Amino acid sequence: MKRQQGAELYLGIALILLLTVLAVFSPLFANYDPHQTDAKRWLQSPGEEHFFGTDRLGRDIYSRVVYGARVSLAVGFLAMLFSITVGTALGALAGYFGGFADQLIMRLTDIVLVYPAMLLALTLAAIFEPAIWLVVLVIGATGWPAVARLVRGEILRLKSLEFAAASRMLGASHWRVLLIHLLPNAFGPILVAATVAVPAAILTEAGLGYFGLGIQPPIPTWGNMLREAQNYIRHAWWYATFPGAAIFITVFAFHLMGEGFRQRLDPDSQPGRGRRAYYH
Amino acid sequence: MIRLLLNRLWQTAIVLFGVSVITFIIMHSAPGHPLQANPELRLDPTAVERWLELRELDEPLPAQYIGWLSRMFRGDFGKSLIYNRPVPELALERLPATLLLTVPAFLLALGLAISCGTWAALRQGGFVDRLLGLATLAGLSLPSFWLGIILMMLFSYGYPWLPASGMRTAENSSVSDILAHLVLPVTMLVAGSFSYYVRYVRYTVLAVLSQDFIRIARARGFTELYIVFRHVLPNASLPIVTVAALSLPQLFTGALVAEYVFSWPGIGRWIVTSTLARDYPVIMAVNLSAAALVAFSNFLADLLFLLIDPRLRFKA
């Protein structure tokens, strides 16, 4: 049983490393130019020349999927960085200083959390011109409140422990206690939140792309490939299948890794922790 | 208890106010004004000015906000730029179709999740538990729109058993026809939300199972079935209700995607198409009412806890 649990973590990490290599060295793995159209070979089924077939303009789907990994992973990581940074900073401030700052920050998270994330992302993406940095910002903007709440809870718990009082007693400033003593101790839950934030961002980016509000063609992304594919699903099964499978495998890899981390840091054998969820 | 309720009511009011301000700011940070949403429209500048004046769009922002808010309170949500009809009218027309899709999906997913999750928790670490763990992880990783497309390819085109889109076939209003149209979108919705609920159910049931009163009930020789229904599930119901109530935003997103993929004539598809067309009054009204609905349901969930769990009434 123990060994099985470890396997999830390592399988997840291995898959993510593989995908990262694929994204960084896309030109080495792709055997065609992802933008190269070929009027004679449109909608060809998968074969020796085109592993995943060709799309409506005769572009090689395999190469486009490989290049699509760049956008997905970049958006996933950057949006995660944004929501983790903003969420950790605001959550730590709210938890440590309490009072008015806490009230203000927590009401702000309440307000953002009542918007259905996809609706907010769709609205923002519809109003502003979709560019990569904007998609990152939009996804990050919907992701930070959950992190802020989590970090606030952790800081509240850690603040009441004796080592925090002891370091205050020794003359450490509030900022020193918060940054040097409390935040590093909250690293575990933040790490788990980060591994959950990446696949969530990748799914939202793909969803935006599918609705036509994500990163725009001609840049190949898995989302906008699926959007193009939906008019051809009756005749070309490969068109929608492979980009979608790429999203699935990527998100699954991150979920495996997150599950592995969670089992190490917060095993189900500690059921008492579960009750925090419903008494707030 | 009264104080607790008033406190929650106050917080909900603040959230609603914040939501209205943020929605207003988002809409007004849109470059240009609604008439510029369609660049192909060539309009006479004086006519544009007159149009803006008529709709009070030339006033300072705070004045516009107050005017807009007071119109909202009077039930005037504006007219859709595309249909030129009041937004609530358009929404109400589409509401039944959306409910027909989401309510069965929600109940099915929750029911399945409670039974499977409890079963997995009772046999923690067993084969079923581990299989379910992996399956739900996969379920959470599936992009829902892709699942919809795959279902459509398999069961509408590969094997032409089920209709691929819409809610009914033309000139066929039988119940079985609508049911056939429901199968694929409901499957897509259930796959996503089941995976989400089942993990919570398993986790909470495990938490209840490890408590002393369960050990005592076992020691007293009650059957496992009696313990599950009499002790475990009532105690696990509170967190499960919480999660179900808090999943309203996800249900909303699910409806958006499912209706778009399967061309279901409901609110979700209308929202997506209105957003793509930059139909500002619709986007604004929808954002505001969706957020208000979620805030309100969170408040209702809190009320529900007080009814379900008498312990909470005395705690606060």
Interface residues (C-beta under 8 A of the other chain):
Chain A: M1 Q4 R107 L108 D110 I111 L113 V114 Y115 P116 A117 M118 L119 L120 L122 T123 L124 A126 I127 F128 P199 L203 A206 G207 Y210 F211 G212 L213 L226 A229 Q230 I233 R234 W237 A240 T241 G244 I247 F248 V251 F252 H255 L256 E259 D268 P271 G272 G274 R275 A277 Y278
Chain B: Q11 I14 V15 G18 V19 I22 I26 M27 S29 A30 P31 Q124 G125 R130 G133 L137 A138 L140 S141 L142 P143 F145 W146 I149 I150 M152 M153 Y157 G158 Y203 T204 L206 A207 L209 S210 L238 P239 T242 P249 Q250 F252 T253 L256 V257 Y260 V261 I271 V272 T275 L276 R278 I283 V286 N287 A290 A291 A292 V294 A295 N298
